[in-house]
Amino acid sequence: MTQKELAYVEDAIGHESNIITILQETIKNIEDEKLKNFLQTELSEHTKTKEKLISKLEVNANVWSIING
């Protein structure tokens, strides 16, 4: 993974973290159950996306560790 790609993934993780925080706060403060359920689904999807991105970084770090090890 190039430095540019690595920076992109790190930025994407930050964006996902921000979205997750906003969704969590919004879910706490709304009463409409249909909207709350929708936002909980979105929260789950963004959490999965963040986990996938973190996994990509971990794989990249492991590869570099093996190469440079």
Secondary structure, DSSP 8 states (H G I E B T S, - for coil): --HHHHHHHHHHHHHHHHHHHHHHHHHHH---HHHHHHHHHHHHHHHHHHHHHHHHHHHHHHHHHHHH-
